[in-house]
């Protein structure tokens, strides 16, 4: 687990992060102090293109290149919160993007294994994460639908792109009793769902309607 206390306390954006947590996250019902602290400390502006850094703490997603986006802060906090992570947990993330979600997770668990299909995004995220001191995040370039079997099983899985169905490899790589949060559905009719593995079956809880970029393979085709 990365010690995130003081991570971004003197970078000039601390007040914006505090306001973000107060008005966008806590006000919408997320109260876990560890999640709130992680959101307050991780320097979100470092994970967006320079041209958008002055908008990094706004209540909306932002483009990060390769047709991908960084989710709005509330969605990042919500997906993190529902996993109820422990300090000893090993987490798989599908869809590294800019690396921001992985950084937030890294403040709350033992290690994060994150997969990105766009090499440019993955390499850049890895660079930013390392430079920012998140040494418990491990980045792989590859097809997230297949998961990361060599590092399985995982206590939790978080998916930041939307397949039309639950990928079987991800189910198989989730520990018994583990949880997965994932957006599922077609482009304009997605639901964010929480899945808990019980007796090798996934128990589903629908959370909120969402709109994520689709999960794709190496040829750019949607799953």
C-alpha positions as CSV (number, residue, x, y, z in Angstrom):
1,X,0.0,0.0,0.0
2,X,1.3,3.4,-0.9
3,X,1.3,6.0,1.9
4,X,-0.8,8.7,0.4
5,X,-0.9,11.0,3.4
6,X,0.6,14.3,2.2
7,X,0.8,13.0,-1.4
8,X,-0.4,16.3,-3.0
9,X,-0.6,18.6,0.0
10,X,1.8,21.2,-1.4
11,X,1.2,21.1,-5.2
12,X,-1.0,24.1,-5.4
13,X,-4.2,22.1,-6.0
14,X,-4.9,21.0,-2.4
15,X,-7.8,23.5,-2.0
16,X,-9.4,22.3,-5.2
17,X,-9.2,18.7,-4.1
18,X,-10.7,19.5,-0.7
19,X,-13.6,21.3,-2.5
20,X,-14.0,18.4,-4.9
21,X,-14.3,15.9,-2.1
22,X,-16.7,18.0,-0.1
23,X,-19.0,19.1,-3.0
24,X,-18.8,16.2,-5.4
25,X,-18.2,13.1,-3.3
26,X,-19.1,13.4,0.4
27,X,-22.2,15.3,-0.5
28,X,-23.4,12.4,-2.7
29,X,-23.2,9.9,0.2
30,X,-19.6,8.5,0.2
31,X,-18.4,8.7,3.7
32,X,-15.6,6.1,4.1
33,X,-12.8,8.2,5.5
34,X,-10.0,6.3,3.8
35,X,-11.7,6.7,0.3
36,X,-12.2,10.4,1.0
37,X,-8.6,10.8,2.1
38,X,-7.3,9.1,-1.0
39,X,-9.4,11.3,-3.2
40,X,-8.2,14.3,-1.3
41,X,-4.5,13.4,-1.6
42,X,-4.0,11.9,-5.1
43,X,-2.9,14.7,-7.5
44,X,-5.6,14.2,-10.2
45,X,-4.1,17.0,-12.3
46,X,-1.0,14.9,-12.9
47,X,-3.1,12.3,-14.6
48,X,-4.7,14.5,-17.3
49,X,-3.1,16.2,-20.3
50,X,-1.5,19.6,-19.5
51,X,-4.2,21.4,-21.5
52,X,-6.8,20.1,-19.1
53,X,-5.0,20.5,-15.8
54,X,-7.0,23.5,-14.8
55,X,-10.2,21.5,-15.2
56,X,-8.9,18.4,-13.4
57,X,-11.0,18.8,-10.3
58,X,-14.3,19.5,-12.1
59,X,-17.4,17.4,-11.9
60,X,-17.0,15.8,-15.3
61,X,-14.8,13.3,-17.3
62,X,-11.9,14.6,-19.4
63,X,-10.3,13.3,-22.6
64,X,-6.9,11.7,-22.1
65,X,-6.1,10.7,-25.7
66,X,-6.6,7.5,-27.8
67,X,-10.4,8.2,-27.7
68,X,-10.4,7.5,-23.9
69,X,-11.5,9.5,-20.9
70,X,-10.7,9.9,-17.2
71,X,-14.0,9.3,-15.3
72,X,-15.5,12.1,-13.2
73,X,-14.2,12.1,-9.6
74,X,-17.5,10.9,-8.1
75,X,-17.5,7.8,-10.3
76,X,-13.9,7.0,-9.3
77,X,-14.8,7.4,-5.7
78,X,-18.0,5.4,-6.0
79,X,-16.3,2.4,-7.7
80,X,-13.6,2.5,-5.1
81,X,-16.0,2.7,-2.2
82,X,-18.2,-0.2,-3.2
83,X,-15.2,-2.6,-3.2
84,X,-14.6,-2.1,0.5
85,X,-10.9,-2.7,0.1
86,X,-8.6,-4.0,2.9
87,X,-5.0,-3.1,3.2
88,X,-4.0,-6.6,2.3
89,X,-6.0,-6.9,-0.9
90,X,-4.7,-7.5,-4.4
91,X,-6.7,-5.7,-7.0
92,X,-7.0,-6.1,-10.8
93,X,-8.0,-3.0,-12.8
94,X,-9.1,-3.4,-16.4
95,X,-8.5,-0.1,-18.3
96,X,-5.6,1.8,-16.9
97,X,-6.3,4.9,-18.8
98,X,-4.4,7.8,-17.3
99,X,-3.5,5.8,-14.2
100,X,-5.6,7.9,-11.8
101,X,-8.0,5.2,-10.6
102,X,-5.1,2.9,-10.0
103,X,-3.4,5.6,-7.9
104,X,-6.5,6.0,-5.7
105,X,-6.7,2.2,-5.3
106,X,-3.0,2.0,-4.4
107,X,-3.7,4.2,-1.4
108,X,-6.1,1.6,0.0
109,X,-4.7,-1.9,-0.8
110,X,-1.6,-3.9,-1.0
111,X,-1.1,-3.9,-4.8
112,X,-2.8,-3.0,-8.0
113,X,-2.4,-4.9,-11.3
114,X,-3.7,-2.8,-14.1
115,X,-4.1,-3.6,-17.8
116,X,-4.4,-1.1,-20.7
117,X,-4.9,-2.1,-24.3
118,X,-3.6,1.3,-25.7
119,X,0.2,1.1,-25.4
120,X,0.7,4.8,-25.5
121,X,-1.8,5.4,-22.6
122,X,-0.4,2.5,-20.6
123,X,3.2,3.5,-20.9
124,X,2.4,7.1,-20.0
125,X,0.3,6.0,-17.0
126,X,3.2,3.8,-15.8
127,X,5.6,6.8,-16.0
128,X,3.3,9.1,-14.1
129,X,2.5,6.5,-11.4
130,X,6.2,5.8,-10.8
131,X,7.1,9.5,-10.8
132,X,4.4,10.1,-8.3
133,X,5.6,7.4,-5.9
134,X,2.9,4.7,-6.5
135,X,5.3,1.8,-6.4
136,X,2.6,-0.8,-5.7
137,X,1.0,-0.4,-9.1
138,X,2.0,-2.8,-11.9
139,X,1.0,-2.0,-15.5
140,X,0.6,-4.4,-18.3
141,X,-0.2,-3.7,-22.0
142,X,-2.8,-6.2,-23.2
143,X,-6.4,-7.2,-23.6
144,X,-8.2,-6.6,-20.3
145,X,-11.0,-9.0,-21.2
146,X,-8.6,-11.8,-20.6
147,X,-7.5,-10.5,-17.2
148,X,-4.0,-11.2,-15.8
149,X,-4.0,-14.9,-15.0
150,X,-0.4,-15.0,-13.9
151,X,-1.2,-12.7,-11.0
152,X,-4.6,-14.2,-10.1
153,X,-6.6,-14.7,-8.0
154,X,-7.6,-11.2,-7.0
155,X,-9.5,-10.0,-4.0
156,X,-11.2,-7.4,-6.1
157,X,-11.6,-6.4,-9.7
158,X,-12.5,-3.0,-11.1
159,X,-13.3,-2.5,-14.8
160,X,-13.3,1.0,-16.3
161,X,-14.6,0.2,-19.7
162,X,-17.9,-1.5,-20.6
163,X,-18.3,-5.0,-22.1
164,X,-21.8,-6.2,-23.1
165,X,-21.5,-9.1,-20.7
166,X,-19.4,-10.2,-17.8
167,X,-16.0,-11.6,-19.1
168,X,-15.6,-15.2,-18.0
169,X,-11.8,-14.9,-17.4
170,X,-12.5,-12.1,-14.9
171,X,-15.0,-14.2,-13.0
172,X,-12.5,-17.1,-13.0
173,X,-9.7,-14.8,-11.6
174,X,-11.8,-13.4,-8.8
175,X,-11.3,-15.0,-5.4
176,X,-14.2,-16.7,-3.7
177,X,-15.9,-14.0,-1.6
178,X,-14.3,-11.3,-3.8
179,X,-16.0,-8.4,-5.4
180,X,-16.0,-6.9,-8.9
181,X,-17.4,-3.5,-10.0
182,X,-18.0,-3.2,-13.7
183,X,-20.2,-1.2,-16.2
184,X,-22.1,-3.6,-18.4
185,X,-24.2,-3.0,-21.5
186,X,-24.4,-1.4,-24.9
187,X,-23.0,2.1,-25.7
188,X,-26.0,4.1,-24.3
189,X,-27.7,1.6,-21.9
190,X,-25.0,0.6,-19.4
191,X,-25.4,-0.2,-15.7
192,X,-22.7,-0.1,-13.1
193,X,-23.0,-3.3,-11.2
194,X,-21.3,-4.8,-8.2
195,X,-20.7,-8.6,-8.3
196,X,-19.8,-10.8,-5.3
197,X,-18.5,-14.3,-5.9
198,X,-20.3,-16.8,-3.8
199,X,-20.0,-20.6,-4.4
200,X,-18.3,-19.8,-7.7
201,X,-21.3,-17.8,-8.9
202,X,-21.7,-14.0,-9.2
203,X,-24.3,-12.3,-7.1
204,X,-25.3,-9.1,-8.9
205,X,-26.3,-5.7,-7.4
206,X,-27.2,-2.9,-9.9
207,X,-25.9,0.5,-8.8
208,X,-26.5,3.3,-11.2
209,X,-26.8,4.0,-15.0
210,X,-23.5,5.0,-16.4
211,X,-21.8,5.7,-19.8
212,X,-18.2,4.3,-20.2
213,X,-16.2,3.7,-23.3
214,X,-16.7,0.2,-24.7
215,X,-14.3,-2.7,-23.8
216,X,-12.4,-3.5,-27.0
217,X,-9.9,-6.1,-28.3
218,X,-6.6,-5.5,-30.0
219,X,-8.4,-5.0,-33.3
220,X,-10.6,-2.3,-31.9
221,X,-13.8,-4.4,-31.8
222,X,-16.1,-4.3,-28.9
223,X,-16.8,-7.2,-26.6
